[in-house]
Amino acid sequence: MSGVRDWAVALGVAVILLVAGLSDQEVAPVGYPLLVLGGLALAARRRFPVGVLVVTGLCAVGYQAAGFDVFAVAYLIAVYGAVRAGRHVATVAVSLLVLAGLPLAALASGMDGAGAALTHARDVLQLAWLIAAGAAGEALRQAERRAEEAERTREEVARRRADEERLHLARELHDSLTHQISVIKVQAEAAVHLAHKRGEPVDDAMLAIRDAGREAARELRATLEALRDDEGTPPHGIGHLPDLVRQARTTGLDVTLQIDGEPSELPSAVERTAFRIVQESLTNVTRHAAATTTTVRIGYRPDAVTVRVDDDGRAGPESPPVPGVGLLGMRERVTALGGTLRTGARGDGGFTVQAELPVVRRA
């Protein structure tokens, strides 16, 4: 959109300069292309502010030397753009050269005494407009900087409040749940141990309580670890997957990591979610799937990252696994990023976890 506006301004200035130049009859024809070029050059002022400043300045001096008594509108706009871009030194240097060149160009054009006096008065007016254009560019640059700083400050305050709330939640969970779950787990394990020691049969409900206590303790530890994962401890990402794969191999599982596409820098939330999906998937495979091989695939696309984990475990169309807390947590993480998650047993046996995480890159 800004490019369209820049071209509209450039074409408008070029037309204005050309119309103003047509009012002069006794001039060198070479001045007309300079008038048009000075205006059209403004279309590139955002990308090349100093270059446009030089081109418009040369065009102004050039058509002045060709006999055109036309106000340097294009150069004033170029000064505004260069100052707005923060190129102060270059703007002052080029402007001094242009201001020195304009009177010389007027003399070179063969202008008479009255015309030279008029040109001198106009040069004084152009100097005033030049200062005004620079002041306007600097004022807008400072306003943009203040807006960016305010936005940065708001983001930092929001992030700090989120971190404080996350740590507060972690403390609350630790204080209220950790002790109670530990007591339940210890009591259940003690009851099972005593029953085995006495040779008595262990009730299935007691075994279920013991296993549930162990799983709850594990999930709570993982949750507290995630909640405490702040800026002081950089979050895990795709770059940490080789370590995760090596750790999984120590359990006897044959894990293969495959990267497709050209790796690129990703938002931290996407990095963290991809790591957590692979981590939870490998944990489920080692604990529940009775698998021998697992393949982890990471695919980079311009607009998304895909994560896929396949195992050859005992899951199948007739015996699909029951979704647990881990799979639900995956789905919540992926949904929060606007992605999709597909999980299920494969027809030839085994289980697949496949996620697609959209990537919004900053311009």
N, C-alpha and C positions, 0 to 999 in steps of 0.2 A: 504493500500500500504506500509506503514511504517513497518507493521508486517512482510510482505513478505521480505522486505529488511533486517530486523533484523535477521530473520531465515536464510537468505542466508549468511549473515556475520557469524553467529554462526556456521553453517555447514562448511563454508570455513575454519574458524579458527580451528575447531575440526579436520578437515582432515589434516591441516598443522601440528598441534601438534602431531597427531598420526603418520604421516609420519616421522616427526623429531624423534619421540620416537622409531620407528622401527629400526633406525640406531644403537641404543644402544643394544648390545647383552646380556651383563651380568647385567640384571636388574630384579627387583621383578615384577612379572606379575600384581600386584595390581596397578602399576603405569599407565597401559593402560586405565582403566576406568576413572582415574583421569584426564588424558589428554583429553579424549572425553568430560567428564562432564564440565571441565573448558571452553571448547569451546562452548558447547551447552547452557551453562548458560547465554551467552551473548544475547540470544533471548529475555530475560526478562529485559534487562538493562534499558529500558525506564520506565517500570512500577515499578521496584524494584531496583533502582541504587545502594543503599547501600547493599542490600542483595546479588546482583550479585557481588559486590566488595568483600564481605566477602567470597563467595563461590569460586570465581576464585583465591583469595589469598590463601585460604586453599588448593585448588587443586595444585597451584604452589609449595607451601611448601611440600605438600604430595608427588608429583611425583619427587621432588628433593630428598626427603628422600628415595624414592624407587630406586634411582640411575640414574634417567633420567637427563641428562645434556641438558635440553631444555629451550630455551628462553621463558619468561613468557609473551607471546604475548596477551593471553586472559586477563591477569590482566591489562596490559597497556590500552587495549580498555575499560575495566571496569572503570579504573581511568578517562579516557576521558569522559565517559558517566556520572559518578558521579559528576565530576566538572561541566560539562555542565548543570546538574540538580541543581546546586547550593549547593551540599552537601560537602562543603570544609572541615569542621571540621572532619567529618567521614572519608573523603578520606585521610587526613593527618594522623589520628590516625591508621587506618587500614594499611596504607602504611608503617608507622614506624614499626608496628608489623611484616609485611611481610618481610621488609628489614632485620629486626633482625632475623627472622626465617629461611631465606634462607641459610645463612652460617652454622647455626646449623644443618639444614637438610642435607647439603652437608657433614658435619662431621659424622652425624649419618649414612649416606649411606656407610661409610667406604672408602671414596675416598682417594687416595694416595696424597702425598705432591704436585706433579706436577699438578694433577687434581684439588687440592684445590686452588692452586695459580691461575690456569686458571679460576676456578669458582669465585674467588675473583675479578679478572679483569673483568669478565663478570657481576658481581654484580654492579661494578662501572658504567659499560656501561648501565645496566638496570636502575640505579638511574638517569642517564642523560636522558634516554628515558622516565622514569617516570615523570620527571619534564617537558619534552617536551609535553607529553600527557596531563598533567594537564594544561599547558599553552594553548594548542590548545583548550581544552574544555572550559576554561575560556574565551578565545578570541571569540569563537563562541557564548557562552552564552551572552556576552556583545553585540555582533552584533545583536543577536535576540532581546535583550531588547531594543536596539536603534531602530530597525525596528518596534517593537510594539509601542514604544513611538511615533515614527514618524507617524504611522498609527492613533494612538489615537489623536495626535495633528491635523492631517488632518481632522479627523471626527469632532473634536471640532470646528475647524475653519469653516468647511462647515456648521455645525449646527448653529454656531453663525451668519454666514452670512444669512442663511435661516431665522433665527429669526428676524434679522434686516430687511430683505426684507419683511417678513410677517407683521411686525409692521408698516413699511413704507406704505405698501399697505393698511393696516387698516386705517392709518391716511388719506391717499388719498381718500379712499372710504368715510370716515366720512366727510371730508371737502367738497368733490364734490357732494355727493349724498344725505347725510342725510338731509341737509337743504332744497334741492329742493323737495325731497319726502314729507317732513313735510309740506311744503307750499301747495303742491298739495292736501295732505290729509286734511289739515285744511280748505282749500278753498272749497273742495268738501263737507265736513261735514257741513260747514256753509251754503252752498247753499241748501243742503237737509233740514237742520234745519229750515231755513227761509221759504222754500216752505211748510213744514208741518205746521209751525206757521201761515202762511197766508191761509192755506187750499187749496193750489194749488197742482195739481198733479206733482209728481217728475218724471222727464224723466228717462227712464231705463239707458241711457248712463251715467247720473250723478250718479246713484246708482252704476253702474259698476265702475266708476272712484273712488268713495268713497271706495268701497270694495277692489279694486286693490291697492289703496293707503295704506290701512290698512295692507294688506298682504305683500306689498313690504316693508313697515316699519318693520314688524315682521321678514321677511327674512333677511333684512339688519342688524338688530340687532343680529340675530343668526350668520350671517356671520362674523360680526365684533368680536363677542365673540369668535368664533372659531379661527380667525386670531390672536387674542391677547392671546390665550391660550398657554403660553410658559412654560419653565422649572420652573419659579417661582410659577406658578399655576398648580399643578399636574393635568393632563387630567383625565376626567371621564373614568371609565372602567366598566367591568362587575360587580365589587364589589359595584358599585353605583346604580345598577338596582333596588334593593329593595326600595331605596328612591324614585326613579322615579315611581315605581309602586304605592307606597303610595300616591304620589302626584297626580297620575292619578285617584286614587280612590276617591279623594276629589271632583271630578267632577260628581260623581255618577256612574262611569263606574266600573263594576265588573272585575277586572284584576287579573289574576293568573300567577305567575312566577314559572316555572318548570326548574330545572337544571338536565340534564342527563349526566352521565359519571363522571369521577373523575376530579374535578377542578385542574388546574395546572397553573403555571406562564406563561403568554403570552407576546409577544412583545407589547410595548405600542401602536403601530399603530393598531394592531388587537383589543386590548382592547377599544381604542377610537372609532374605526369604529363600533364595536358591540354595544356600548352604543348609538352612534348617530343613528344607524338604529332603535333601539327600541324607542329612544326618538322621532324621526320623525314619526315613525309608530303610536305611541300613540297619538301624536299631531294630525295627520290626522284622527284618529278614533274619537277623541273627537270633532273635528271641523266639519268633513264632513260626517262621516259614519252613524250617528244616531244608533250606536251599544249599546247593553246593556252589553255584556260580551266580554272579550278579553283574549287570552292566549298567554303568552310569553314563548318560549322554547329556552333554551341554551343547546347545545349538545357539549360535549368535546370528541374529538377523538385524537389519537396520531399525526395525520398530519393535522388536521383542527378543526375549531370551526364553528358550525352551529347556525344560529339565525333564529327563525321563530316566526312570530306574526300573529295570526288568530283572526278575529273579526266576529260577526254575524250581521254586518250592512246591509245596503240596497243595497250594490253592488251585482250584479248578472250577469249571462251570457248575459242577454238582456240589462243590464244597467251598463256596466263597467265604473269605474271612469276614468276621463281624467288625464293622467299623468301630474303632476305639477312639480314645481321646487324641492320640497322635494324628490320625487321619482328619479328625475334626479340626484340630489346630492348624494343619496344613491348609485346609480349605478356607479357614478364616483369614490366614495370612495372604493367600493368593487373592481372595475376593477383595480384601482391603486395598490391593494394588490394582484392582480392575481386571485381573487375569482370570484364567479358567483352569480348573483342575479336574482330571479324569483319572479314576482309579477303578481297578477291577481285575478279576481273574481272566487269564488268557485261555483260549480254546485248547491249546496244546500243553497246558499246565503252567503254573507259575502265576505271578502277580505283576501288574504294571502300575506305576505311578507316573503320570505325565502332567506337567504344568506348563502353561504359557504365561509369561510375565511381560506385560507391555512396558516399553521403555520410552519415556518422554525426554528427549535430549534438549539441553539448553542451546539457544541460538548463539 
